Amino acid sequence: MDGAWVSDYCNAQGRKAVVIEPRVHLVPKDSSLGHFNVLRGVVHPLGLAGVKVVGDFVNNYKFGLPSEIALLSLFDPETGIPKAILDASSLTNMRTGAMTALGGKFLASRTSKVLGHIGARGTAYWNVRLLNHFFDFDEIRVHSRRSESQEEFVQRLSKDLGKPVRGVESWEACVRGADIVVEASRLPEPQPLLKTDWIKPGALVVPYGTMSAVELSLTDIMNKVVVDDWGQCRKGLPYGALRRHVDLGKITEENLHAELGQIVAGIKPGRENDQETILFWHRGLSLSDIALGDAMLKKARVMSLGQTLRFA
């Protein structure tokens, strides 16, 4: 599928041609075990509004299920008429990987050749595959807390990318010296497992786990901090890799360099030299779900897939 949709919607976001509201959560019992995320937005250039509900349940592997299972509903923003219902599980994985890769395109050094990736669940595959599309890495390292998922992940990526992908035994072995670091862990509670001292000067660091896995000092070494949407990151909201950094005032709207959409739209600069160490925190946007959902619908029509449902 053509990846132009992600740049198009980021451009629309940068030009403020969208409406986005912070996600809300439904916690059945204990958020460390799992919860539902509800994401809402409107992309005016597409003429679509959307609501996605995604369950994020960390122990689903025990039942042979993916950790994230999602459903996306699309609507006409002028009349409220439902337009489509889509299985959004794989969509969530693809759009998350696309956001990570787009961040890499604008914020990583073009000479980046070593990727360190923490995590091996659903979204991780597309992070690595799409980043490799831009950078054709010489070395890809992967670490997961479960050796079974790590080995399966390494084998799948090695086959699909046609190059060796190396599983490593620790966070440090994965992160230290990497040009691009992606932290996509799913911890039951915040724990600073990714150490600031391991980050190579000039690297791009992309942490987006539900629970924070980074030290508070991480932002101290950054020349620029970029987010996907400040409204999703601001003080008072739960969860997120840099939640404590925001709540303690280490990241504010004033010291934030940019939202990625502003960079894609040419309003603010991305990486300006190879010496900059940059952090990109993306929380996941309904806008990307809507844009990719629209692209999938168009492709389904061409392929005569799907079915029409009656709506009274």
N, C-alpha and C positions, 0 to 999 in steps of 0.2 A: 504494500500500500504506500502511495506517495506520502512523504512526510511533510509536505508543504502546509498541511492543515495546522500544524503546531506553530509555525512561524506566523501564519495568517491570524490566528486567534490572539497570539501574543502581541502582534502589531495592533490589533483591535483593542486589546487591553491597554496598551501604551497610549493609544489615542482616546481612551475613555469612552469607547463605543460599546461598553458592556456594563452589566450589573452583576455584582457578586456579593454574596452575604457570607459571613463566617460560618463554617460548618458547625453543626450541633451534634450531640452525642446521646445515644441511648445505651445505658449500662444495665444489662439484665441482672448481674450479680456482683462481679468484681472486675474492674477494668483491666487488671493484670492478666485475666484469663481471656477477656474479649469484650467487645462492644460494637455497636453500630455507629457508623458515621453517616450523616445526612448532609449532602452538598447541594447547593442551589445557585442558579445563575441564569443570566440572559446574555446571548451573543447577538446583538442587533444586526450586524451584517449578514448573519445566517438566517435571521428571522425565526430564532428558536429560543425557547426557555427550557430548562431541564432541572430535574431533581434526581439525584442518585443516592441510593441507600446501599451501603457496603458494610457487610459484617466482617470484622477483623478478629478472628479467634485463633489464638496462638497454638492450641493443641489439636487443631483439626487434622494434622498429619496422622494422628492416632486412629482416625476414622477413614483414612484414605482420601481426605478432602483437602483442597487448597485452603490456606489460611484466610484468604480474602474472597468472599463471594458477593457479587453485586448485581443490582438491577437498576437500569436507567430508564426514566420516562421523559419523553420529549413533548413539548407543548407549543402551540401557537401563542406568542406573547401578546398578540392583539385581541384574541378572542378567548384564550384559555382552552381551546379545543385540543384534546390529546392527539399527537401526531404519530407516536411510535413507542413501543416498549422493547428494550434490548437487554439481552444477557450482557452484563457489563463486567464480568469477572476478568476475562482476557483483555477487554478494553481497558480496565484499570491498570493492568500490568503494562500494556503497551504505552498508554499515555504517560505513566510515571517514568518509564524508561526514556520516552521522547523528551520529557522535561529535563531529565538529568543530562541527556545528550545535547539538548539545545543550550543548557547552561555551559557544558563543556565547549561547545562551538564558539561561544562569545566570551568565555571567561578563563579557559585554560590556555596555556602556552601552546603554540602550534607545533613545538618540538616535543610535546609530551609523548613518551614512549613506554612508560610503566604505569599500569593501573593496579591499585589495591582496592579490592571490593570486599567489604564486610557484609555478610548475609547471603543466603542462597534461596530465599523463598520467592514467590511469584514475580514480584517486580524486578528482582535482581537480574533475571535473564535478559530482559530488554535493556536494562542499564548497560550491561556489558556489551551486548550485541550492537547497540546503536552508538555507544561511545567508540567502539572499535571501528565502526563505519567511518567515523571522522578522523581517527588517529592511527589506525592500523598498528596497534601496540606491538612492541617487541616482547613485552612480558606482561602477563595478566596473572595476578595473584588473587586467590579467593580464600576466605576463612568463614566458617560457620560453626556455631556451637554444637551442632549435631553432625558427627562425622558421616552419617549415612546420607544426609541431604547434601553435604559438601561434595562427596564422591560422585553422586549422581549428577550434580550440577556441573562439576568439572568435566565429566565425560560428555555430557550433552553439549556444552559450549565448545569443547575441543573438536567434536565432530562437526558442529554447525559452522564454526568459524574457520575450520581447516588449519588450526594452529594449536600448539600446546597451551593449555590453561593449567596453572599450578595451584593445587590446594596446599595451604600452609597451616601450621599447628597453633598459631597464636595471632592475636591482634597486632602485636609489634612487628612480627615477620611480614604481615600483610601490608602494614601502613608505612613503616619506616623507609624513607627514600623514594616513595612513589610520587610520580608527577601529578596524578589525579587520584584522590582518595574518595570513595563513596562509602558512607556508613548507612546501611539499610537493615540494622539489627531490629529485633523485636524483643526487648528486655521486659521482664515482668515489673520492674521498677527502675528509676533512674540510677545509673552506676557509671562513673567516669572511666570506662575501659579504654577509650581512645585518648592517648596522652599527647599533649601539646608538643612536647620535645621531639616526638617522632616525625613531625611534619616538616617536609623539605621546604626551604625557602623557594618561593616562586610557584608552589603547588596550588592546585585548586582542590578545596575540600568541600564535599557535598554530604552533609549529615541530614538525614530526614527520618530517622527512627521515631516511632510513637513515643517512646521514653528516651530521655537524654542519655547518651553514652559518651559525652565529651566533657572535658574539663572546663571549668569556668574561664581559665586562662586562654582558651583557644582563640577567642576574639581579640585578645591583646596583640597577637602576632599578625593580624590581618590588615592589609592595606585597604581592602574593600570588603564590605559585607553586602550581599545582594539577596533579595528574597523574591518569591514568585508574586506575593501579594501581601502588603503590610497589614491589611485588615484581617488576614488569617493568622498573623503572627503577633499582633499587638497584645499589650498587657491585659491580664484578666481572663484569658482563654486557657483551657486545659490542654495538656499534652504537647508534644513536639520536642525535637532534638535540642532546641535552644530556648526552651520555655523559661528556665531560671535566668538565662542571660537577659531576657526581656524583662522579667519581673523584677530583677535587681538593677535595671537601668543600664546594663552594659551594651545593649542594643536598643536604640530609640529611633523614632521617626526622623529625628534631627541628624543623628550620626550614620544612619543608613545611607549607603551609596546610591542604591536604585532598586526598583523592581525590574525584573528581567524584561517585562514588556516595554519599559521605557528604553532599555538598551536595544531591543530588537527593532523598535520604531525609530531609532536614531536620535532620541531625545537626550540620552546620557551615554557616555562612553562605557564600553566593556573593559576588557584587559587592554592596557596601554603599553606594557612592556613585559619582558620575560621575568623581571625581578619581583613583580607584584605577587604577593600571597593573597589569595582570594577565597572567601567563603560564600557558598551559595546554599541557602536554606529554602527548600521548597516543601510546602505542606500539602500540596495537591489541590487542584482547583476544579470546580464544577465546569469552568469554561472549557478546559481541555477535554473533559468527558463529553460535553455537548458538541464540540468541534469534531472530535473523532467519531462520535455517534452519527453525526451528519455525514461524514465521509463514508462510514460503513453502510449507512442507508443507501447512499447513491450507488455504491458498488453492488449492494444486494439487488437493487432494481435492475441494474445492467445484467446481473447473473440470474434474474428471476427467482430469487430466494425470498423466504419469509411468507407470511400469510396476512390477509386482511381480516381485522376483527370488527364486528358491529359495535357501534357506540350509540346508545339511545340518547 
